[in-house]
Amino acid sequence: MKKNNFCKKAKTIVPFLLLLLTAIVGNAQKLQLSGFVTDSNQEPLSGATVLVKELNKGTTSNFDGGFNLNLTSGNYTISVSYVGYLSTTKTVEVKENQQIVFQLIASENALEEVLVSALRVKANAPVTHSNISKKELAKRNLGQDIPSLLNYMPSVVTTSDAGAGIGYSSLRVRGSDAKRVNVTINGIPYNDAESQGTFWVNLGDFTSSVENIQLQRGVGTSTNGAGAFGASLNLLTDGVLQKQSAEISSSIGSYNSMKNTVKFSTGLLNDHIEFSGRFSKIRSDGYIDRAKSDLESYFIQANYIDDNTLIKALIFGGEEITYQAWYGVDAATLKSDRTFNAAGAVNNNDGSLRLFYDNQVDNYKQDHAQLHWNQTYSNTFSSNLAVHYTRGRGYFEEYNQAYGDDWLPLDVENQVEGNADSIVRRYANSHFYGVTYSFNYKTAALDFILGGAANHHDGRHFGETIWNRFAGNTEIRDIYYDRPGDKKDMNIFAKATYKLNDKLDVYVDLQQRRVDYKAEVKGSPKVAETYNFFNPKAGISYTANEKNNVYFSYAKAHKEPGRGDFEKIPNTNDFPKPEALNDFELGWRHTSDAMKISSNIYYMKYIDQLVLTGEIDKDGAFKRTNSGKSYRLGLEIEADFKITDHLSVRPNVTLSRNKNIDFKNETNDVITNEGDTTISFSPEIIAANTIALRPFQNFEIALLSKYVGEQFLTNLEESDKKLENYFINDLNFIYAIHPKSIVNSIHFNALVNNLFNVAYISNGYHDPDWGTYYFPQATRNFLVGMTIKF
């Protein structure tokens, strides 16, 4: 068993820790302008932006809505803004230390926040979370998928099959794979109901229609969908715009990458109605050979708004055609040709390569429709009701040479003379629809939410023969398997935050969830499983003063197995068990003019965790198995240091231990106890840092760094089956001009990925029969773009 060298590895991260501990800035003696930012109910607004226009400097309000500015005597224009509220400005004469209060009035976008308020948490909630704004997303939005744009958030590891962030990509949080990261769009579940994965490739350029994102790490709050088992990602789409606008955005880059986007908004018509939309096209050849992506997407919405009502109807979706790159590169080939792609290979009888099948593609289309009704009845009571429908359909086509039962459909094999070469299409068609709701009662002391959802997934998985070398009785388009999947998912939850006094808040969150799943899968009896889960959560938040907040929380979560977990299990008694998780979080947050620090310790104790085995199935999805007992123990630190008015540093680091306890390994029907082993794909160190320099107005240059420790591909800690640690850097340039014409602004973006040309690998798998395969990521490459706003 490999000896743990955790302390040795921790040395790598010393520069990040030093940044967290050293951020003292000398200042000349100045007068102090302090104050508070509140809403119309005199509730504090944490995280509001307070800007001194004459100095182009500012700060943000803390947990109590308070802020402090050190200024010399004189007259200043102070502007305060906050998402969902109208900005306000005051002129202040500073002659001595003084205090001022800003009371913000809710705008129409405050109603937008109701779309996600039932699932999101506020700044001082006892839940570990991070937010990312539209402004931050826009800095690097040059065509790459959402996982790539979230790469520098705490505990996040991302990967791309094609190697350059366009096409099939995914993320892991705290070592938990994408099937455990619950994704909602405006509170509507996005994860595939059966596989529980997220396929960002179906929503190309969706970032351009996102207002903001909240990442909750751990169990988080009660949510809709399959539930968070490592993290939840809540996306809020574009809000209502008061003024008409339009924008054109284009970018180009390495590997023939290109993105073109057109957006528009009518602004409010007759003060009540707004229409807006986006159309995008992205293409890339990919870093990996033939890993082409051709993505088209759209986003259209209509809004009706008055003082207390928001009705939002939106449709969005996309169509993707990507050449498959999900088999990776074998260990031997990697040494000489790290961009080799075995998908579609057609070999001669002697095993030599003859050609590649040109239609080895994934072709899928997905359309979403959502209708939201948000209503505010009084200063204390509001509600949100939404209905939704998602239609998915498509296939992947594949040339298979005679590799045996696992690689040739059995029903076809029985009709041909021995193992034979074939071309097949495997389809996935689905309908997903349902309703979500929440009711919010809020007073000065109590914030209570009752919510829930009822969703139904109706899916069909089937395969067609396109060609067989020895066709026998088969014809083109013959269906050789046809397997349905039906899933009903219902939940109801009640959440309450009660303010015991000015410093102490208590949080309780109770959820009951029921899942009925029926399916036919390969090599197993029919699946007919019902799960009833009770998921309690509770926490306390203590605000010691205007700068410091501490919290503790406990959360229970359960999760049902996915469709792929049931495959090739001949006995229903051996079907996978649902997972259970107890999540404990202890955190401290500090905010001041010069710095923000959020740190927390987490302990995630699993029972029957479905861990990745390191193998993949025919669809390119990772296989999983129950591991008995396991845990994740870690420390996360996230900070934002304002070194000067022109320089900021934003580091984050995660140090963790991720262990299976008394792991049982089965080989050739023999079970051995391997003792405590490291959970696959769970690095002990994840760190990131952003150094942003703004030498003059409207220009920023940022160095973004990412370190990921070594990851084992299996749960046996085998040194020859692991991903080596890597440290990469990106360089981001942002510049804007504001011409006095019909053009409001022109924004220029440039991104140099992997600045120091590191040959690194972010993903891989091990198959007992075929060996170890890897997914190399792109060496140095670039993207440049321009956005014109009217």
Residue pairs with C-beta under 8 A, 6 or more apart in sequence:
1 674
1 675
1 677
1 717
2 717
2 719
6 657
6 684
9 684
9 685
9 709
9 710
9 725
10 655
10 685
12 685
12 707
12 709
12 725
12 727
13 653
13 655
13 685
13 687
13 707
15 689
16 651
16 652
16 653
16 687
16 689
16 707
17 637
17 653
19 639
19 641
19 649
19 651
19 689
20 597
20 637
20 639
20 651
20 653
23 594
23 595
23 639
23 641
23 643
23 649
24 594
25 594
25 642
25 643
25 644
27 70
30 70
30 71
30 72
31 70
31 71
31 72
31 73
31 94
31 95
31 96
31 97
31 98
32 68
32 69
32 70
32 71
32 97
32 98
33 68
33 69
33 70
33 71
33 76
33 78
33 92
33 94
33 97
33 98
33 99
33 100
34 66
34 67
34 68
34 69
34 97
34 98
34 99
34 100
35 50
35 66
35 67
35 99
35 100
35 101
35 102
36 44
36 61
36 64
36 65
36 66
36 67
36 99
36 101
36 102
37 44
37 45
37 48
37 50
37 61
37 65
37 66
37 67
37 80
37 82
37 101
37 102
37 104
38 44
38 45
38 65
38 101
38 102
38 103
38 104
39 45
39 85
39 103
39 104
39 105
39 106
40 103
40 104
40 105
40 106
41 379
41 444
42 103
43 444
44 61
44 63
44 64
44 65
44 66
45 61
45 65
45 82
45 85
45 104
46 61
46 62
46 63
46 64
46 65
46 122
46 123
46 124
47 60
47 61
47 82
47 123
48 60
48 61
48 65
48 67
48 80
48 81
48 82
48 102
48 104
49 58
49 60
49 80
49 81
49 82
50 58
50 59
50 60
50 61
50 67
50 69
50 78
50 79
50 80
50 102
51 57
51 58
51 78
51 79
51 80
51 81
52 58
52 69
52 71
52 76
52 77
52 78
53 76
53 77
53 78
53 79
53 89
54 76
54 77
55 71
55 76
55 645
56 645
56 697
57 645
58 69
59 67
59 68
59 69
59 593
60 67
60 591
60 596
61 67
62 546
62 547
62 591
62 592
63 123
63 124
63 543
63 546
63 549
63 589
63 591
64 543
64 546
66 546
68 592
68 593
69 78
69 593
70 593
71 94
72 94
73 94
73 95
74 93
74 94
75 91
75 92
75 93
75 94
76 91
76 92
76 93
76 94
77 89
77 90
77 91
77 92
78 89
78 90
78 91
78 92
78 100
78 102
79 87
79 88
79 89
80 87
80 88
80 89
80 102
80 104
81 87
82 104
83 109
83 113
83 133
83 211
83 212
84 106
84 107
84 109
84 110
84 112
84 113
85 104
85 105
85 106
85 107
85 109
85 110
86 104
86 105
86 106
86 107
87 104
88 102
88 103
88 104
88 105
90 100
90 102
92 98
92 100
108 239
108 240
108 242
108 268
108 305
108 310
109 239
109 240
111 305
111 309
111 310
111 374
111 376
112 211
112 236
112 239
112 240
112 310
112 312
112 374
113 236
114 310
114 374
114 376
114 382
114 384
114 438
114 440
115 186
115 187
115 236
115 312
115 372
115 374
115 384
115 386
116 184
116 186
116 187
116 214
116 234
116 236
117 384
117 438
117 440
117 449
118 187
118 384
118 438
118 440
118 449
118 451
118 495
119 184
119 187
119 221
119 222
119 223
119 224
119 232
119 234
120 214
120 216
120 221
120 234
121 127
121 129
121 214
121 216
121 220
121 221
123 589
124 505
124 541
124 543
124 549
124 551
124 589
125 497
125 505
125 507
125 539
125 541
125 551
126 505
126 507
126 539
126 540
126 541
126 551
126 552
126 553
126 585
126 587
127 216
127 218
127 220
127 221
127 507
127 539
127 551
127 553
127 585
128 216
128 217
128 218
128 220
128 585
128 587
128 598
128 600
128 602
128 636
129 214
129 215
129 216
129 217
129 220
130 153
130 154
130 214
130 215
130 217
130 598
130 638
131 212
131 213
131 214
131 215
132 150
132 153
132 212
132 213
132 215
133 212
134 210
134 211
134 212
137 149
137 207
137 210
137 213
138 747
138 749
138 787
139 700
139 702
139 732
139 734
139 749
140 148
140 149
140 732
140 749
140 751
141 149
141 205
141 207
141 208
141 749
142 251
142 253
142 259
142 749
142 751
142 783
142 784
142 785
143 165
143 166
143 205
143 251
143 253
143 257
143 258
143 259
143 282
143 284
143 783
143 785
144 164
144 165
144 166
144 169
144 783
145 160
145 165
145 166
145 167
145 169
145 200
145 201
145 204
146 200
146 203
146 206
146 207
147 158
147 159
147 160
147 165
147 169
147 170
147 171
147 200
148 158
148 160
148 165
148 169
149 207
150 156
150 158
150 171
150 213
150 215
150 233
151 158
151 171
151 688
151 706
152 652
152 688
152 690
152 704
152 706
153 215
153 652
153 688
154 217
154 636
154 638
154 652
154 653
154 654
154 686
154 688
155 173
155 174
155 217
155 231
155 634
155 636
155 654
155 686
156 171
156 172
156 173
156 215
156 686
156 688
157 171
157 172
157 173
157 175
157 683
157 686
157 708
157 762
158 165
158 169
158 170
158 171
158 172
158 762
159 169
159 170
159 171
159 762
159 763
159 775
159 777
160 166
160 167
160 168
160 169
160 762
160 775
160 777
161 167
161 168
161 169
161 288
161 291
161 325
161 326
161 620
161 763
161 775
162 168
162 284
162 286
162 287
162 288
162 291
162 293
162 322
162 325
163 286
163 287
163 288
163 291
163 325
163 339
163 775
163 776
163 777
163 778
164 254
164 255
164 257
164 284
164 286
164 287
164 753
164 777
164 778
164 781
165 753
165 778
166 257
166 282
166 284
166 286
166 293
166 295
167 201
167 284
167 286
167 291
167 293
167 320
167 322
167 325
168 199
168 201
168 322
168 325
168 326
168 362
168 620
169 200
169 201
170 177
170 178
170 197
170 198
170 200
171 178
171 181
172 178
172 181
172 230
172 681
173 180
173 181
173 215
173 217
173 230
173 231
174 217
174 218
174 230
174 231
174 602
174 604
174 632
174 634
174 654
174 656
174 682
175 230
175 632
175 656
175 658
175 679
175 681
175 682
175 683
176 229
176 230
176 231
177 230
177 612
177 622
177 681
178 197
178 198
179 191
179 195
179 196
179 197
179 226
179 229
179 562
179 624
180 196
180 228
180 229
180 230
180 231
180 559
181 198
181 228
181 230
181 231
181 232
181 233
182 189
182 191
182 220
182 223
182 225
182 226
182 227
182 228
182 229
182 231
182 232
182 233
183 189
183 190
183 191
183 198
183 225
183 232
183 233
183 234
183 235
184 190
184 223
184 224
184 225
184 232
184 233
184 234
184 235
185 235
185 237
185 368
185 370
186 235
186 236
186 237
186 314
186 370
186 372
186 386
187 224
187 234
187 384
187 386
187 436
187 438
188 224
188 368
188 370
188 386
188 388
188 436
189 224
189 225
189 226
189 453
189 455
189 489
190 198
190 225
190 235
191 197
191 198
191 225
191 226
192 198
192 199
192 430
193 226
193 430
193 432
193 455
193 457
193 459
193 487
193 489
194 430
194 457
194 459
194 485
194 487
194 517
194 519
194 562
194 563
195 562
195 563
195 564
195 621
196 226
196 562
197 562
197 621
199 364
199 366
200 206
201 293
201 295
201 320
201 322
201 362
201 364
202 317
202 318
202 320
202 364
202 365
202 366
202 392
203 297
203 316
203 317
203 318
203 366
204 280
204 281
204 282
204 295
204 296
204 297
204 318
204 320
205 259
205 261
205 278
205 280
205 282
205 295
205 297
206 235
206 297
206 299
206 316
206 318
208 249
208 261
208 263
208 278
208 280
208 299
209 237
209 238
209 278
209 299
209 316
210 235
210 236
210 237
210 238
211 236
211 237
211 238
211 239
212 236
213 233
213 234
213 235
213 236
214 233
214 234
215 231
215 232
215 233
215 234
216 228
216 231
216 232
216 233
216 234
217 230
217 231
217 602
217 636
218 228
218 230
218 231
218 555
218 583
218 585
218 602
218 604
219 228
219 229
219 535
219 537
219 555
219 556
219 557
219 581
219 583
220 228
220 231
220 232
220 555
221 232
221 495
221 509
221 537
222 451
222 491
222 493
222 495
222 509
222 510
222 511
222 535
222 537
223 232
223 234
224 436
224 452
224 453
224 455
224 491
225 453
225 455
225 489
226 489
226 559
226 560
227 513
227 533
227 535
227 557
227 558
227 559
228 557
229 557
229 559
229 579
229 581
230 604
237 299
237 301
237 314
237 316
238 276
238 299
238 301
240 268
240 274
240 303
240 305
240 310
241 265
241 267
241 268
241 274
241 276
242 267
242 268
243 265
243 267
243 268
244 265
244 266
244 267
245 263
245 264
245 265
245 267
245 744
245 789
245 790
246 262
246 263
246 264
246 265
246 789
246 790
247 261
247 262
247 263
247 264
247 787
247 788
247 789
247 790
248 261
248 262
248 787
248 788
249 259
249 260
249 261
249 262
249 263
249 785
249 786
249 787
249 788
250 258
250 259
250 260
250 261
250 785
250 786
251 257
251 258
251 259
251 749
251 783
251 784
251 785
251 786
252 258
252 783
252 784
252 785
253 751
253 781
253 782
253 783
253 784
254 287
254 778
254 781
254 782
254 783
255 284
255 285
255 286
255 287
255 778
255 781
256 283
256 284
256 285
257 282
257 283
257 284
257 285
257 783
258 281
258 282
258 283
258 284
259 280
259 281
259 282
259 785
260 280
260 281
261 278
261 279
261 280
262 278
262 279
262 280
263 276
263 277
263 278
264 276
264 277
264 278
265 274
265 275
265 276
266 273
266 274
266 275
266 276
267 274
268 274
268 305
269 275
272 304
272 305
272 306
273 302
273 303
273 304
273 305
274 302
274 303
274 305
275 300
275 301
275 302
275 303
276 300
276 301
276 303
277 298
277 299
277 300
277 301
278 297
278 298
278 299
278 300
279 297
279 298
280 295
280 296
280 297
280 298
281 295
281 296
281 297
282 293
282 294
282 295
282 296
282 297
283 292
283 293
283 294
283 295
284 292
284 293
285 291
285 292
286 292
286 293
286 323
286 325
287 339
287 776
287 777
287 778
287 779
287 781
288 325
288 329
288 339
288 340
288 341
288 776
289 339
289 340
289 341
290 323
290 325
290 341
290 343
290 344
290 356
290 360
291 322
291 323
291 324
291 325
291 341
292 322
292 323
293 320
293 321
293 322
293 323
294 320
294 321
294 322
295 318
295 319
295 320
296 318
296 319
296 320
297 316
297 317
297 318
297 319
298 315
298 316
298 317
298 318
299 314
299 315
299 316
300 314
300 315
300 316
301 312
301 313
301 314
301 315
302 312
302 313
302 314
303 310
303 311
303 312
303 313
304 310
304 311
305 311
307 376
308 375
308 376
308 377
309 373
309 374
309 375
309 376
310 372
310 373
310 374
311 371
311 372
311 373
311 374
312 370
312 371
312 372
312 374
313 370
313 371
313 372
314 369
314 370
315 367
315 368
315 369
315 370
316 367
316 368
317 365
317 366
317 367
317 368
318 365
318 366
319 364
319 365
319 366
320 362
320 363
320 364
320 365
321 361
321 362
321 363
322 361
322 362
323 341
323 343
323 344
323 360
323 361
323 362
324 341
324 343
324 344
324 360
324 361
324 362
324 396
324 398
324 620
325 341
325 343
326 343
326 616
326 620
327 341
327 342
327 343
327 616
327 620
327 773
328 763
328 764
328 765
328 773
328 774
328 775
329 337
329 338
329 339
329 340
329 341
329 342
329 773
329 774
329 775
329 776
330 342
330 770
330 771
330 772
330 773
330 774
331 771
331 772
331 773
331 774
333 340
334 340
334 774
334 776
338 759
338 776
339 776
343 356
343 360
343 398
344 356
344 357
344 358
344 360
344 398
344 399
345 353
345 356
345 357
345 401
346 353
346 354
346 355
346 356
346 357
346 399
346 401
347 353
347 354
347 401
348 354
357 398
357 399
357 423
359 397
360 397
360 398
360 399
361 396
361 397
362 394
362 395
362 396
363 394
363 395
363 396
363 397
364 392
364 393
364 394
364 395
364 396
364 428
365 392
365 393
365 394
366 390
366 391
366 392
367 390
367 391
367 392
368 388
368 389
368 390
369 388
369 389
369 390
370 386
370 387
370 388
371 386
371 387
371 388
372 384
372 385
372 386
373 384
373 385
373 386
374 382
374 383
374 384
375 382
375 383
375 384
376 382
377 383
380 441
380 442
380 443
381 439
381 440
381 441
381 442
382 439
382 440
382 442
383 437
383 438
383 439
383 440
384 436
384 437
384 438
384 440
385 435
385 436
385 437
386 435
386 436
386 437
387 433
387 434
387 435
388 432
388 433
388 434
388 435
388 436
389 431
389 432
389 433
390 430
390 431
390 432
390 433
391 430
391 431
391 432
392 428
392 429
392 430
392 432
393 427
393 428
393 429
393 430
394 427
394 428
394 429
395 425
395 426
395 427
395 428
395 464
396 425
396 426
396 619
397 423
397 424
397 425
397 466
398 423
398 424
398 425
398 426
399 421
399 422
399 423
400 407
400 408
400 421
400 422
400 423
400 424
401 407
401 421
402 408
402 418
402 419
402 420
402 421
403 419
404 419
405 413
406 618
407 618
408 419
408 420
408 422
409 422
409 424
409 463
409 480
409 481
411 480
411 481
412 422
412 424
412 465
412 468
412 474
412 480
413 419
413 420
415 471
415 472
415 473
415 474
416 468
416 469
416 470
416 471
416 472
416 474
417 470
417 472
418 470
420 468
420 469
420 470
421 468
421 469
422 465
422 466
422 467
422 468
422 469
423 465
423 466
423 467
423 468
424 463
424 464
424 465
424 466
424 480
425 463
425 464
425 466
426 461
426 462
426 463
426 618
426 619
427 460
427 461
427 462
427 463
427 464
428 459
428 460
428 461
429 459
429 460
429 462
430 457
430 458
430 459
430 460
430 485
431 457
431 458
431 459
432 455
432 456
432 457
432 458
433 455
433 456
434 453
434 454
434 455
434 456
434 489
435 453
435 454
435 455
436 451
436 452
436 453
437 451
437 452
437 453
438 449
438 450
438 451
438 452
439 449
439 450
439 451
440 447
440 448
440 449
441 447
441 448
441 449
442 448
444 499
445 498
445 499
446 496
446 497
446 498
446 499
447 496
447 497
447 498
448 494
448 495
448 496
448 497
449 493
449 494
449 495
449 496
450 492
450 493
450 494
451 492
451 493
451 494
451 495
452 490
452 491
452 492
452 493
453 489
453 490
453 491
454 488
454 489
454 490
455 488
455 489
455 490
456 486
456 487
456 488
456 489
457 485
457 486
457 487
457 488
457 489
458 486
459 484
459 485
459 486
459 487
460 482
460 483
460 484
460 485
461 481
461 482
461 483
461 484
461 485
462 479
462 481
462 482
462 483
463 479
463 480
463 481
463 482
464 477
464 478
464 479
464 480
465 474
465 475
465 476
465 477
465 478
465 480
466 476
466 477
467 476
468 474
474 480
481 522
483 519
483 520
483 521
483 522
484 518
484 519
484 520
485 517
485 518
485 519
485 520
485 563
486 517
486 518
486 519
487 515
487 516
487 517
487 518
487 519
488 514
488 515
488 516
488 517
489 513
489 514
489 515
490 513
490 514
490 515
491 511
491 512
491 513
491 514
492 511
492 512
493 509
493 510
493 511
493 512
494 509
494 510
495 507
495 508
495 509
495 510
496 507
496 508
496 509
497 505
497 506
497 507
498 505
498 506
498 507
499 505
500 506
502 543
503 542
503 543
503 544
504 540
504 541
504 542
504 543
505 540
505 541
505 542
505 543
506 538
506 539
506 540
507 537
507 538
507 539
507 540
507 541
507 553
508 537
508 538
509 536
509 537
509 538
509 555
510 534
510 535
510 536
510 537
511 533
511 534
511 535
511 536
511 537
512 532
512 533
512 534
512 535
513 531
513 532
513 533
513 534
513 535
513 558
514 530
514 531
514 532
514 533
515 529
515 530
515 531
515 533
515 560
516 529
516 530
517 527
517 528
517 529
517 530
517 531
517 560
518 526
518 527
518 528
518 529
519 526
519 527
519 563
519 566
520 526
520 527
521 527
521 563
521 564
521 566
521 567
522 567
522 568
523 567
523 568
523 569
523 570
524 566
524 567
524 568
524 569
524 570
524 575
525 570
525 571
525 572
527 566
527 575
529 560
529 575
531 558
531 560
531 578
533 558
533 578
534 556
534 558
535 555
535 556
535 557
535 558
536 555
536 556
537 553
537 554
537 555
537 556
538 553
538 554
538 555
539 551
539 552
539 553
539 554
539 585
540 551
540 552
540 553
541 549
541 550
541 551
542 549
542 550
542 551
543 549
544 550
547 590
547 591
547 592
548 588
548 589
548 590
549 588
549 589
549 590
550 586
550 587
550 588
550 589
551 585
551 586
551 587
551 588
551 589
552 584
552 585
552 586
552 587
553 583
553 584
553 585
554 582
554 583
554 584
554 585
555 582
555 583
555 585
556 580
556 581
556 582
556 583
557 580
557 581
557 583
558 578
558 579
558 580
558 581
559 578
559 579
559 581
559 610
560 578
561 575
561 576
561 577
561 578
561 579
561 610
561 624
562 624
564 617
564 619
564 621
564 623
564 624
565 576
565 610
565 624
566 575
566 576
567 617
569 575
569 576
576 610
576 624
576 625
576 626
577 608
577 626
578 608
579 606
579 607
579 608
579 609
579 610
579 626
580 606
580 607
580 608
581 604
581 605
581 606
581 607
581 609
582 604
582 605
583 602
583 603
583 604
583 605
584 602
584 603
584 604
584 605
585 600
585 601
585 602
586 600
586 601
586 602
587 598
587 599
587 600
587 601
588 597
588 598
588 599
588 600
589 596
589 597
589 598
589 599
590 596
590 597
590 598
591 597
593 642
594 641
594 642
595 639
595 640
595 641
595 642
596 639
596 640
597 637
597 638
597 639
597 640
598 636
598 637
598 638
598 639
599 635
599 636
599 637
599 638
600 635
600 636
601 633
601 634
601 635
601 636
602 632
602 633
602 634
602 636
603 631
603 632
603 633
604 631
604 632
604 633
605 629
605 631
606 627
606 629
606 630
606 631
606 632
607 628
607 629
608 626
608 627
608 628
609 626
609 627
609 630
609 679
610 624
610 625
610 626
610 627
611 624
611 625
611 627
611 630
611 660
611 679
611 680
611 715
612 622
612 623
612 624
612 680
612 681
613 622
613 623
613 624
613 625
613 680
613 714
613 715
614 622
614 680
614 713
614 714
614 715
614 721
614 764
614 765
614 766
614 767
615 622
615 623
615 765
615 766
615 767
615 768
616 622
616 623
616 765
616 767
617 623
622 765
627 660
627 663
627 679
627 715
628 660
628 661
628 662
628 663
628 664
629 660
629 661
629 662
630 658
630 659
630 660
630 661
630 679
631 657
631 658
631 659
631 661
632 656
632 657
632 658
632 679
632 682
633 656
633 657
633 658
634 654
634 655
634 656
634 657
635 654
635 655
635 656
636 652
636 653
636 654
637 651
637 652
637 653
637 654
638 651
638 652
639 649
639 650
639 651
639 652
640 648
640 649
640 650
641 648
641 649
641 650
641 651
642 648
643 649
646 693
646 694
646 695
647 691
647 692
647 693
647 694
648 690
648 691
648 692
649 689
649 690
649 691
649 692
650 689
650 690
650 692
651 687
651 688
651 689
651 690
652 687
652 688
652 689
653 685
653 686
653 687
653 688
654 685
654 686
654 687
655 684
655 685
656 682
656 683
656 684
656 685
656 686
657 684
658 678
658 679
658 682
658 684
659 676
659 677
659 678
659 679
660 674
660 676
660 677
660 678
660 679
660 715
661 676
662 673
662 675
662 676
663 673
663 674
663 675
663 676
663 677
663 715
663 716
664 671
664 672
664 673
664 674
665 671
665 672
665 674
665 715
665 716
674 715
674 716
677 715
677 716
677 717
678 712
678 715
678 717
679 715
680 711
680 712
680 713
680 714
680 715
681 711
681 712
681 713
682 711
682 712
683 708
683 709
683 710
683 711
683 725
684 709
684 710
685 707
685 708
685 709
685 725
686 707
686 708
686 709
687 705
687 706
687 707
688 704
688 705
688 706
688 707
689 704
689 705
690 702
690 703
690 704
690 705
691 702
691 703
692 700
692 701
692 702
693 700
693 701
693 702
694 700
695 701
698 735
698 736
698 737
698 738
699 734
699 735
699 736
700 732
700 733
700 734
700 735
701 731
701 732
701 733
701 734
702 731
702 732
702 734
703 729
703 730
703 731
703 732
703 755
704 729
704 730
704 731
704 732
705 727
705 728
705 729
705 730
706 727
706 728
706 729
706 730
707 725
707 726
707 727
708 725
708 726
708 762
709 725
710 722
710 723
710 724
710 725
711 722
711 723
712 718
712 721
712 722
712 723
713 721
713 722
713 723
713 764
713 765
713 766
713 772
714 721
714 766
720 772
721 766
721 772
723 761
723 762
723 763
723 764
723 774
724 760
724 761
726 758
726 760
726 761
726 762
727 758
728 754
728 755
728 756
728 758
728 760
729 754
729 755
729 756
730 751
730 752
730 753
730 754
730 755
731 751
731 752
731 755
732 749
732 750
732 751
732 752
733 748
733 749
733 750
733 751
734 747
734 748
734 749
735 747
735 748
736 745
736 746
736 747
736 748
737 745
737 746
738 744
738 745
739 745
739 746
742 790
743 788
743 789
743 790
744 789
744 790
745 788
745 789
746 786
746 787
746 788
746 789
747 786
747 787
747 788
747 789
748 784
748 785
748 786
749 783
749 784
749 785
749 786
749 787
750 782
750 783
750 784
750 785
751 782
751 783
751 784
752 780
752 781
752 782
753 778
753 780
753 781
753 782
753 783
754 760
754 777
754 778
754 779
754 780
754 781
755 780
756 780
757 779
757 780
758 779
759 776
759 779
760 776
760 777
761 774
761 775
761 776
761 777
762 775
762 777
763 774
763 775
764 772
764 773
764 774
764 775
765 772
765 773
766 772
766 773
767 773
